[in-house]
Amino acid sequence: QVQLVESGGGLVQPGGSLRLSCAASGFTFSNYAMSWYRQAPGKERELVARITSLTGSTNYADSVKGRFTISRDNAKNTVYLQMNSLKPEDTAVYYCNAQSRNRVYWGQGTQVTVSS
């Protein structure tokens, strides 16, 4: 049974930091590119950051470059998103995504709220 379980969301003040985690099970984690997406109320889901399976290459949405860092630990089947200098516009539900050539899996999401 495939599972992607996100954790680490919550309420944080502007300028603060959060670290999201996504624990994967039920598939060969190291073979999958891993991504974080987010969806704010009334908006479409958007890609935040992605890390490849083989080389660990990363790419980021322009809106988070220099503030967010995606990483993965294949030994722990976990992907992380370190979020620094958070802004109110980062408020959204954040989703973990796993993708191979012919399969895509999604987590249930974790809420991140940036507010004073």
C-alpha positions as CSV (number, residue, x, y, z in Angstrom):
1,Q,0.0,0.0,0.0
2,V,1.5,3.3,-1.1
3,Q,1.6,6.0,1.4
4,L,3.0,9.6,1.5
5,V,2.5,11.2,4.9
6,E,3.3,14.8,5.3
7,S,4.1,16.5,8.6
8,G,5.6,19.7,9.9
9,G,3.0,22.2,8.8
10,G,1.5,24.8,11.2
11,L,1.1,28.5,12.0
12,V,4.2,30.7,11.7
13,Q,4.8,34.4,11.8
14,P,6.2,36.2,8.7
15,G,9.9,35.8,8.5
16,G,9.8,32.5,10.3
17,S,10.8,29.0,9.3
18,L,9.2,25.5,9.0
19,R,10.5,22.2,7.9
20,L,8.1,19.9,6.1
21,S,8.7,16.1,6.0
22,C,7.1,13.5,3.7
23,A,7.5,9.9,4.7
24,A,7.0,7.4,1.9
25,S,6.2,3.7,1.9
26,G,4.9,1.0,-0.4
27,F,7.2,1.8,-3.4
28,T,10.9,2.1,-4.2
29,F,11.5,5.6,-3.0
30,S,14.9,6.0,-4.6
31,N,13.5,5.4,-8.1
32,Y,11.1,8.3,-7.9
33,A,11.5,12.0,-8.4
34,M,10.0,13.8,-5.4
35,S,8.2,17.1,-5.4
36,W,6.4,19.6,-3.1
37,Y,3.3,21.3,-4.5
38,R,1.1,23.8,-2.8
39,Q,-2.5,25.0,-3.3
40,A,-3.8,28.2,-1.8
41,P,-7.5,28.9,-1.5
42,G,-9.0,29.8,-4.8
43,K,-5.8,29.0,-6.7
44,E,-4.5,26.1,-8.7
45,R,-2.0,23.7,-7.3
46,E,1.5,24.8,-8.2
47,L,4.9,23.1,-8.2
48,V,7.1,24.5,-5.4
49,A,10.2,22.3,-5.6
50,R,11.4,19.1,-7.2
51,I,14.4,16.8,-6.6
52,T,15.3,14.0,-9.0
53,S,15.8,10.4,-8.2
54,L,19.3,9.7,-9.6
55,T,21.4,12.9,-9.3
56,G,19.4,14.7,-6.7
57,S,19.2,17.7,-9.0
58,T,16.7,20.3,-7.8
59,N,14.5,23.0,-9.2
60,Y,12.3,25.6,-7.6
61,A,9.5,28.0,-8.4
62,D,10.7,31.5,-8.8
63,S,8.6,32.6,-5.9
64,V,10.6,30.4,-3.4
65,K,14.1,30.5,-4.8
66,G,16.6,31.4,-2.2
67,R,14.2,30.7,0.6
68,F,13.1,27.1,0.3
69,T,15.3,24.0,0.1
70,I,14.2,20.5,-0.9
71,S,16.2,17.5,0.1
72,R,15.8,13.7,0.3
73,D,17.1,10.9,2.4
74,N,16.8,7.7,0.5
75,A,17.8,5.6,3.5
76,K,14.8,7.0,5.4
77,N,12.4,7.2,2.4
78,T,11.8,10.8,3.3
79,V,11.8,14.1,1.4
80,Y,12.0,17.4,3.2
81,L,11.2,21.0,2.5
82,Q,13.0,23.6,4.5
83,M,11.1,26.9,4.3
84,N,12.8,30.1,5.5
85,S,11.8,33.7,5.4
86,L,8.2,32.7,5.1
87,K,5.7,35.2,3.7
88,P,1.9,35.4,4.0
89,E,1.7,34.5,0.4
90,D,3.3,31.1,1.2
91,T,0.1,30.2,3.0
92,A,-1.3,27.0,1.4
93,V,-1.8,23.3,1.7
94,Y,1.5,21.7,0.8
95,Y,1.4,18.3,-0.9
96,C,4.1,15.7,-1.4
97,N,4.3,14.1,-4.8
98,A,6.2,11.1,-6.1
99,Q,6.6,10.5,-9.8
100,S,8.2,7.8,-11.9
101,R,7.9,7.3,-15.7
102,N,4.4,5.8,-15.4
103,R,3.2,6.3,-11.8
104,V,2.3,9.3,-9.7
105,Y,1.4,9.4,-6.0
106,W,0.1,12.2,-3.8
107,G,0.0,12.7,-0.1
108,Q,-2.9,14.2,1.8
109,G,-1.3,17.6,2.4
110,T,-0.3,19.6,5.4
111,Q,-1.5,23.2,6.1
112,V,1.0,26.0,6.3
113,T,-0.3,29.3,7.5
114,V,1.9,32.4,7.6
115,S,0.3,35.1,9.7
116,S,1.0,37.6,12.5
